[in-house]
Amino acid sequence: MIGALRSLLRFAGKGETKVAAVFGFNPESCYRAVAYLREGAPGVPIWLFSQAAPSEETAALCQVVCVNRSSLALLLEAERRLWPHWVAIGVATWTGERGKWPLKVAPFLIPPFRALVFNDNGDFMAGTPPRILGHCVRRLRDALACAWGRVCDLAKGCWLLASYHIWRSGPVTRVKDEATGVALWLASLVLRMLSFSHGGLQHRLFHRMHGSEPLEVTAAPAEGGEVMRFCQKGPHWSPARLERAVRASNARWVLWRENEQAPDAIEDMLPLFARERTFAVSRQTHFRAWKPLLFPAAPFRTLQPGESSQVLAPLSSSILVERGMLLALGIPRCSLAGTAWMILFWKAAAAGWRSYSAGQAGALREQPDLPMQETGFLAHLLWHKAVRRLGPREPDLSRGSIAFSAAGHCSGSASLKVLIVSPFLPYPLSHGGAVRIYNLCRALSGRVEFVLAAVREKEDVVRYDKLRDVFRDVYVVDKDERPSADEHLPDQVRQHESRSLRALVAEVARTWKPDLLQIEYTHLAAVRDAAPEIPAILVEHDLTFSLYRQLADKKGAGVAAQREFERWLEFERRWLGVYDGVWTVSEEDRESAIREGRRPAERTFAIANGVDIERFQPRDEATPVPEIFYVGSFRHLPNIIGFEKLRQEVMPWLWSSFPHVRLRVVAGPQHEEFWKRFARQSALPQDDGRIQIHGFVEDLRPLYATAAVVVVPLEVSAGTNIKVLEAMACGKAVVTTPIGCAGLGLRHRRDALIEADWAAFARAVGELLSDGALRSSVAAQARRTAEERFSWTAIAGAAYESYRTLLRRAPANPPAAPASTV
């Protein structure tokens, strides 16, 4: 069929010269699409058709650039100019722009009709009928949901008006409330429609309207432990009744509830009032996700039971509040309970008081829109100048994106305090970086007290029980911001921009006063300026520019890979010079860091990777067929490249001599998602059962026990690989590349078999499979080397001495951050 189509097109004058075409509307989407094609198909010329002039960097990646404000004219121009060429792929940018359908469908109208779509989520999807249909169904579902929300708003407004007739009595009060209800409903409906049609007018109006002044207010000292319960009767706020009840009580707290409901369990909420300046705690009923609200009204994600998060306005049907603080703020006079609590939370945030949302068991839904309540709040700001001048004191701490457990923490008598900042949770031990952070901190925990601030990755479950074995306090940050638009920064740095993380580091530095700030991984280096007064260590798990230099030097890497390497080199050099101390994982990396960062040698330390030699012990279990074992989380591109080399270069040779040998791979959590992102393929290949791929495996020891040979087929890498050390500690014979064991100082044919050529690599694996004596000899020596050189206890001693050295040498005035920061 394809051959017939090609012949027909050739007969009609279609040429054979391959090109790729991109159709875009704005410079940003054009760059993303062009860079994606350049990385995936570096040898294919790119023709860009855009309604707006692209950036110089984008134009440099293209062979031809056509700019025309008319989308129809661009389509006709593309049809004419592309006809003599074979369009290998056409990319349409469906990033939310309305209309412009000629450009959106252009790839589907240009033979041979091979299309790729860049959508508004930042993803690329194949332009196949099932994918396009699924996309259209999702957009239609979203539109229907939005329309249904507006119908519900209209119905709610009508119900509110009717409820005034039923609930209120007295002709004067009824007329007054009806007028208020009509005005509120009409205002919310108008603002709702404007917000929908013009990208959030209501929200932009609010952010321009309010000020930034603090609220100076004093509350009576909190005493006692009693709770007064107040149930809101009817659909509306009852300010007079609530104020009478609050003033008549001597309880410390008021538990406000919306309508009659089962008694609330508040035991897990009360400990939050022991924290500094707590105003209120509510039970989480929704999660915020990316919902555009005036301000955060729910945690960003569903909290785990026992987990809490500071939220500016944690709206809920159950709110526990300090009685004295409530009276000090004053109980608002308005109609809707949601509006009243928005006003109270806003004033509390301006006073520097904090409100929290507490997690619960069970699934939750996304926070619904709150048009009536938001409109009432905006009206309150308009008519009350004093309230309009206010602004929250801790906006970045109260986004609902910082979670913690209020339960007791571990604490010791250690005199040295270190704040660890990590781009991921160090438990579970799902990859080498987590293994290093968790085990090294555990080995140091008798002498050092640690607090952890870690970014939570999607779908992670936080194991507070395990983390508290090592860390005094654990703070978990969710990324609730879009990536930075600064194209001068490396992509991974842009992805990890977080105002909440910066605010958290500054707050912990202010309240806990750590002796040292320890930033794990280069892409978080700019967080250092959140606490410039504290001596700081940058932990270079690998010199990232070294890895990207290798990727850029690969054959066919293209301009985009070279540009990303240059970004990393510039970024890393700049920040290496700022830190008081730098850790690398090998002496080779240490020398490179000193050279590239112009660093003082006495404050640059080689703190090696290690292995838990007590946990990883030699053990062998027989299997029906020999197994080759590879551990490599697919979240890291070099591991995917290594798997491809195994699959394409090594295993075919082995299967020719050992037809029944099996390859077992542990590819880490969400490995299929990472495979699609990095390998540009729709499905992860598995060859007739002889390749077994696992996701995250919490305990690798049983898989090491059944392995005949462990392989580390890395073609590019940086730092040192903990997977090599774990295999050696398990008494396994390892075949690796020189890159795979770089920095470890291993000896060929003693500690491991080290081969640079893939044919030699395959022969080395075959030699170990067929020669049991050699396999046993290498395995035994590997275990001895792991015991002598790579135990965490010995490495922890070197790390502790580096702490002491830095504190002795800490400058009186810390160096200023670079002018160009994230």
Beta strands, then each sheet from edge to edge (+ up, - down):
strand 1: 18-24
strand 2: 46-50
strand 3: 64-67
strand 4: 86-94
strand 5: 115-119
strand 6: 124-126
strand 7: 227-232
strand 8: 253-258
strand 9: 278-283
strand 10: 286-287
strand 11: 307-311
strand 12: 318-322
strand 13: 354-358
strand 14: 365-366
strand 15: 399-405
strand 16: 416-422
strand 17: 448-456
strand 18: 471-478
strand 19: 516-520
strand 20: 536-540
strand 21: 581-584
strand 22: 604-606
strand 23: 627-631
strand 24: 662-666
strand 25: 691-694
strand 26: 709-712
strand 27: 734-736
strand 28: 753-754
sheet 1: 3+ 2+ 1+ 4+ 5+ 6-
sheet 2: 7+ 8+ 12- 9+ 13+ 11- 15+ 18- 17- 16- 19- 20- 21- 22-
sheet 3: 10+ 14+
sheet 4: 25+ 24+ 23+ 26+ 27+ 28+
end
